Amino acid sequence: SVSVTTSRNLSFALLPLSDHFFSGKIDLGTIYQRDYNPHKVGPVTLARPQERKHTSDAKVDTIPTYRDDYRLWKGERTESCKVERAYEPPSERFGNPSTFQDDYIPRQPNPPPSFKPCETKLAEGPFDANTIHRTAYVAHELKPMFVRPREEYKPNDQPFQDLTTHQRDFKGTPGEQAKSCKPESRKLGSDDPFKGITEFQDRYQPYLVTAPEFQKPREYVPPTDKMDLKSSNRLDYIRHKVAPRTPIRPAPGRKSTGPFQGKTTTKEDYQPWSVCPPGLIKKEPEIQKFTGKFSNLTTFRSHYTPHQAKPPQSFKPVQIVSTAAPFKDETLYRTEYTPKKQEICPGQQLDALGYVYVNTDSQGHKFYRQVSPEHSGSSCTSVSEEPNQSLLQD
């Protein structure tokens, strides 16, 4: 046997079932085991297609478009045209006075008057601690506090009227006991013993459970002082002998043979009234409806007079110029236009037009400078300083 201890400190023993409950062989057959037909189940086929990798060990010997079209240009670094000049501080003194030096007039500061008290000598005698409150205050004698005397309790000589409105007006009328609507309890099931094994018995495995550790409570130490049990209720309360109340509930089991008095205030005072249905609140229309046939003639059709429309007058001018004479197509642009001589593109004949190569940028563009007769011997520095020099881009 195995002893098991639960969380509520209750212990019980699990004994073998064959020794105490029944004897013989246990029928472990179930309806599921009897009706189930086992089938051989194969592996599940995957619906996902196999992954195919299109790989090759061959080496790519082609040239990409970027390498084929891209041309690497050799960029030349441009020379700096900046003139380097060393800073030389001036040797002479700056002689121009500032606005502050011209307008500022020095003034002598006037010290503010001092509000510090004059130095006084301390008194040589002892300190006199008398104040106005101490010298002018008059002490008054307090009167004793008024205490209201305690009134003695005087019991009433008249009997206590414990008759309520419900006890006075209610007259218990015994009625019939209500019948129970509860259906008759019928035993469901069979008295035959259960033949089989439960899921709890099949899957439960007993485990060894250790007893929980309990904390030892502290020892009770009774108080040493005596408790004062006197209260205001115990000191002032006076007990009275009161007779027990008579129960208002009717005696059980008592039945009346007389007829049931089913009269109520509503049945005696309420009188049914004959109610007539109300008439329509809608007013009759003031305009009477037409009874004849609709003529389908509107005011526009009856009063409209049709008129014949006249064609509009044409404002087109009459042809005065004869078409037989030749047309003079001369314009001011044709008569006053002077043809210009077409200039040759300087990019085709650079040497003949007086252009000299300057440099080439990082993107491969060539720049040329036009040489004038007065600046034929100038260097690159003179090109950047003269604003009239022009550069030609190839």
VEXDO-9615 format. One record per residue (C-alpha): residue number from 1; x, y, z. Coordinates in steps of 0.05 Angstrom, whole numbers, plus 32768, in hexadecimal, padded with zeros to 4 digits. Example, Ala and Ser with C-alpha at 12.3 -4.5 7.8 and 13.67 -1.06 7.14 Angstrom:
BEGIN
   pos      u      v      w
     1   80F6   7FA6   809C
     2   8111   7FEB   808F
END
This chain:
BEGIN
   pos      u      v      w
     1   8000   8000   8000
     2   8016   8048   7FF3
     3   8003   8082   8021
     4   7FF5   80C5   8002
     5   7FF1   8109   8027
     6   7FCA   8141   8007
     7   7FD0   818D   8011
     8   7F99   818D   8045
     9   7FC1   815E   8073
    10   7F94   8122   8063
    11   7FB5   80E0   8058
    12   7F97   80A2   803A
    13   7FB3   805F   8021
    14   7FAF   8041   7FDC
    15   7FA5   7FF7   7FE4
    16   7FA4   7FC3   7FAC
    17   7F60   7FBE   7F8C
    18   7F62   7F73   7F85
    19   7F67   7F68   7FD1
    20   7F2C   7F92   7FEA
    21   7EFA   7FA1   7FB3
    22   7EF1   7F65   7F84
    23   7F11   7F24   7F72
    24   7F1D   7F06   7F2E
    25   7F37   7F1F   7EEB
    26   7F28   7F66   7ED3
    27   7F08   7F6F   7E8E
    28   7F2E   7FA8   7E6F
    29   7F08   7FA7   7E2D
    30   7EE5   7FE7   7E17
    31   7EB4   7FF9   7DDF
    32   7EED   801F   7DBC
    33   7F1A   7FE1   7DBC
    34   7EE1   7FB5   7DA4
    35   7EC7   7FE1   7D6B
    36   7F09   8001   7D53
    37   7F29   7FE2   7D15
    38   7F73   7FF2   7D12
    39   7F8F   8008   7CCE
    40   7FD6   800B   7CB6
    41   7FEB   8054   7CAE
    42   8023   8066   7C7F
    43   8050   80A3   7C80
    44   802F   80E4   7C6B
    45   8044   80FB   7C25
    46   8059   8144   7C22
    47   802F   8170   7BF4
    48   8068   81A1   7BEC
    49   8092   8195   7BAD
    50   80DB   8186   7BB5
    51   810A   81C1   7BB1
    52   8134   81C2   7B72
    53   8174   81E9   7B72
    54   818D   81FF   7B2E
    55   81D7   8203   7B3C
    56   8214   81F9   7B10
    57   825E   81F4   7B1D
    58   8270   8217   7ADC
    59   8295   825A   7AE0
    60   8276   8299   7AC2
    61   82A4   82B6   7A8B
    62   8276   82EE   7A73
    63   8281   8338   7A7B
    64   8248   835F   7A9D
    65   8228   839C   7A7E
    66   8247   83CA   7AB2
    67   828E   83B4   7AA2
    68   8282   83B7   7A57
    69   8263   83FD   7A55
    70   8289   841F   7A8E
    71   82C9   8443   7A79
    72   82FA   8457   7AAF
    73   8314   849D   7AA6
    74   8357   84B4   7AC1
    75   8349   84F4   7AE7
    76   837F   8528   7AEF
    77   8383   8551   7B2E
    78   8378   859B   7B23
    79   83AA   85CD   7B3B
    80   8396   85FF   7B70
    81   838F   8647   7B56
    82   8390   8665   7B9B
    83   83C7   8698   7BA9
    84   83E9   8688   7BEA
    85   83F8   86C7   7C12
    86   8415   86C7   7C58
    87   83F1   86F2   7C8B
    88   841B   872F   7CA1
    89   83FF   8756   7CDC
    90   8401   87A3   7CD5
    91   843D   87C5   7CF7
    92   841A   8808   7D03
    93   83E7   8814   7D3B
    94   839D   881B   7D2A
    95   838D   8865   7D34
    96   8342   8869   7D27
    97   831A   8871   7D69
    98   82DB   8849   7D73
    99   8294   8862   7D7F
   100   8298   884E   7DC8
   101   82D8   8877   7DD2
   102   82B9   88B5   7DB2
   103   8275   88B3   7DD6
   104   8288   8897   7E1A
   105   8292   88CB   7E51
   106   82B1   88B0   7E91
   107   828A   88C1   7ECF
   108   829D   88BA   7F19
   109   8271   8886   7F3C
   110   8246   889F   7F76
   111   8243   886A   7FAE
   112   81FC   885C   7FC8
   113   81EB   8871   800F
   114   81F6   883B   8043
   115   81BA   8824   806C
   116   81E4   87FF   809F
   117   81D2   8815   80E7
   118   8204   8839   8111
   119   822F   8812   8140
   120   820F   8811   8186
   121   822E   87F8   81C6
   122   820F   87BE   81EA
   123   81F0   87C8   822F
   124   821D   87B4   8269
   125   81E5   879D   8299
   126   81BE   875B   8296
   127   818C   874E   825D
   128   8145   8763   826D
   129   8116   872F   824E
   130   80D5   8756   825C
   131   80A8   875E   821F
   132   8067   8786   8213
   133   803F   8745   8217
   134   805D   8733   8259
   135   8054   8778   8278
   136   800E   8789   825C
   137   7FED   8743   8261
   138   7FBA   873B   8299
   139   7FAE   86F4   82B0
   140   7F65   86E2   82BA
   141   7F4B   86A9   82E6
   142   7F26   8673   82BE
   143   7EE1   865D   82D5
   144   7ED2   8613   82DE
   145   7EB9   85EE   82A0
   146   7E6D   85E3   829B
   147   7E5B   8599   82A1
   148   7E14   8584   8290
   149   7DF6   8558   82C6
   150   7DE4   8511   82B4
   151   7D9A   8501   82B1
   152   7D80   84C4   82D4
   153   7D59   8491   82AB
   154   7D0F   848E   82BB
   155   7CE9   8453   829E
   156   7CA5   845F   827D
   157   7C67   8446   82A1
   158   7C3D   843B   8261
   159   7C3F   83F7   8240
   160   7C68   83F2   81FF
   161   7C3D   83F3   81C0
   162   7C5F   83C0   8193
   163   7C24   83B9   8163
   164   7C3B   83C9   811C
   165   7C11   83DB   80DF
   166   7C1E   8396   80C1
   167   7C08   8372   8101
   168   7BC9   839D   8105
   169   7BB2   8399   80BC
   170   7BCB   8354   80A8
   171   7B9A   831C   80B2
   172   7BB9   82D9   80A2
   173   7B8D   82B2   8073
   174   7BA3   826A   806C
   175   7BA9   8251   8024
   176   7BB7   8211   8001
   177   7BFD   81F7   8000
   178   7C1F   8200   7FBC
   179   7C2D   81C1   7F95
   180   7C75   81B2   7F83
   181   7C86   81B4   7F39
   182   7CC6   818D   7F44
   183   7CC6   814C   7F1C
   184   7CCB   810B   7F3F
   185   7D12   80F4   7F4A
   186   7D21   80B5   7F25
   187   7D61   808E   7F2D
   188   7D89   808C   7EEC
   189   7DBA   8055   7EE3
   190   7DC3   800D   7EF5
   191   7DD3   7FE8   7F35
   192   7E03   7FB9   7F12
   193   7E4D   7FC0   7F27
   194   7E7B   7FE5   7EF8
   195   7EA4   7FB5   7ECE
   196   7EE0   7FD7   7EB2
   197   7F19   8006   7EC2
   198   7F16   8052   7EC3
   199   7F46   8083   7EA4
   200   7F5C   809A   7EEA
   201   7F6E   8054   7EFE
   202   7F91   8048   7EBC
   203   7FBC   8088   7EBA
   204   7FC3   809B   7F03
   205   8007   808D   7F20
   206   800F   8094   7F6B
   207   8047   80C3   7F81
   208   8069   80C8   7FC3
   209   8056   810A   7FE3
   210   807C   8127   801D
   211   8058   8145   8057
   212   8056   8192   8055
   213   807F   81B8   8087
   214   8057   81DF   80B9
   215   8070   821C   80DC
   216   806E   8217   8127
   217   803E   824C   8143
   218   8055   827C   8177
   219   8044   826D   81BF
   220   800A   8295   81DA
   221   801E   82C4   8212
   222   7FE2   82DC   8239
   223   7FE1   8326   824C
   224   7FF3   8339   8293
   225   7FC3   8374   829A
   226   7F7A   8369   82AC
   227   7F47   837C   8276
   228   7F13   83B0   8289
   229   7ED1   8394   826E
   230   7EA6   83CE   8285
   231   7E84   83F4   824B
   232   7E50   842B   8246
   233   7E1B   83F9   8232
   234   7E28   83CC   826F
   235   7E28   8407   82A0
   236   7DEA   842D   8286
   237   7DBE   83F5   8269
   238   7D81   83E0   8292
   239   7D60   839E   8281
   240   7D15   839A   8276
   241   7CE9   835E   8277
   242   7CC7   835B   8232
   243   7C97   8324   821E
   244   7CAA   82FD   81E0
   245   7C88   8311   819F
   246   7C50   82E7   8185
   247   7C60   82CA   8140
   248   7C39   82E8   8107
   249   7C44   82AC   80DB
   250   7C07   827E   80D7
   251   7C0A   823C   80F8
   252   7C21   8205   80C9
   253   7BF0   81D1   80B3
   254   7BB1   81F9   80C3
   255   7B7F   81F9   808A
   256   7B3F   8222   8083
   257   7AFF   8205   8068
   258   7ADE   8248   8054
   259   7AE1   8267   8010
   260   7B1E   8290   7FFB
   261   7B15   82DA   8003
   262   7B34   82F3   7FC2
   263   7B1C   833B   7FC7
   264   7B51   8371   7FBE
   265   7B50   83BC   7FBB
   266   7B5A   83BB   7F70
   267   7B1E   838D   7F64
   268   7AEE   83B6   7F90
   269   7B03   83FC   7F7A
   270   7B14   83F0   7F31
   271   7ADA   83F6   7F00
   272   7AE5   83E5   7EB6
   273   7AD7   841F   7E87
   274   7ABD   8418   7E41
   275   7AF1   8438   7E15
   276   7AE0   844E   7DCE
   277   7B17   8452   7D99
   278   7B2C   849B   7D8C
   279   7B1E   84BA   7D49
   280   7B52   84D2   7D17
   281   7B76   8512   7D2A
   282   7B86   8522   7CE2
   283   7B5E   855D   7CC7
   284   7B38   855A   7C86
   285   7B5B   857C   7C4B
   286   7B41   85C2   7C3C
   287   7B4D   85BB   7BF1
   288   7B1E   858A   7BD1
   289   7B38   8556   7BA1
   290   7B28   855C   7B57
   291   7AF6   852B   7B3C
   292   7AFC   8539   7AF1
   293   7B31   8524   7ABF
   294   7B76   8547   7ABF
   295   7B7A   8576   7A83
   296   7BC7   8574   7A80
   297   7BC8   85BE   7A6B
   298   7BFC   85E9   7A8E
   299   7BFF   8635   7A93
   300   7C3A   8638   7A63
   301   7C15   8611   7A2E
   302   7BD5   863A   7A34
   303   7BF7   8680   7A31
   304   7C33   8672   7A04
   305   7C2F   868E   79BD
   306   7C62   8670   798C
   307   7C89   86A1   7960
   308   7CB2   8694   7921
   309   7CFC   869F   792F
   310   7D24   86CD   7901
   311   7D6C   86B9   78EC
   312   7DA2   86E5   790D
   313   7DC5   871B   78E4
   314   7E0A   8708   78C9
   315   7E42   8737   78DB
   316   7E74   8719   78AA
   317   7E99   8750   7882
   318   7E8E   8755   7838
   319   7EC8   873E   780C
   320   7EE7   877F   77F1
   321   7F2C   8764   77DD
   322   7F2D   8743   7799
   323   7F49   86FC   7797
   324   7F69   8706   7751
   325   7FA2   8733   776A
   326   7FE2   8711   7784
   327   7FEA   870B   77D1
   328   8022   8735   77EF
   329   8041   8709   7824
   330   8077   873A   783A
   331   807E   8745   7885
   332   80A7   8773   78B1
   333   80D3   8738   78C6
   334   80E4   8727   787E
   335   80F2   876F   7869
   336   811C   8783   78A7
   337   813F   8740   78B6
   338   818B   8742   78AB
   339   81AA   86FD   78A3
   340   81E4   86ED   78D3
   341   8223   86C8   78C2
   342   8224   8682   78DE
   343   825B   8677   7910
   344   8286   8638   7910
   345   8282   860C   794E
   346   82C1   8619   7977
   347   82C5   85D0   798A
   348   82D9   85BB   7943
   349   8314   85EA   7937
   350   8330   85FB   797C
   351   8377   860E   7966
   352   8360   863D   792E
   353   832F   8663   795B
   354   8362   8671   7992
   355   8350   863E   79C9
   356   8384   861C   79F6
   357   8379   85DB   7A1C
   358   8374   85E7   7A68
   359   8363   85A5   7A8C
   360   8335   8569   7A8F
   361   8306   855A   7AC9
   362   82F7   8517   7AEB
   363   82BD   8508   7ABB
   364   82E8   850F   7A7C
   365   82D2   8555   7A66
   366   8308   8581   7A47
   367   830A   85CB   7A54
   368   8329   85FF   7A23
   369   833B   8648   7A2F
   370   8335   867F   79FA
   371   8377   86A5   79F2
   372   8372   86F0   79E7
   373   83AC   871A   79CA
   374   83B7   8742   7A0A
   375   83B5   8704   7A38
   376   83DA   86D2   7A0C
   377   8412   86C8   7A3E
   378   83E7   86C1   7A7D
   379   83E9   8683   7AA8
   380   83B1   865A   7AC9
   381   83AE   868B   7B02
   382   839D   86C4   7AD3
   383   8364   869B   7AB5
   384   833F   8696   7AF8
   385   834B   86DF   7B0A
   386   8333   86FF   7AC7
   387   82E7   86FF   7AC3
   388   82E6   8707   7A77
   389   830A   86C5   7A6A
   390   82DB   868E   7A50
   391   82E2   8642   7A54
   392   82CB   8613   7A1F
   393   82B3   85CD   7A31
   394   82BD   8593   7A02
END
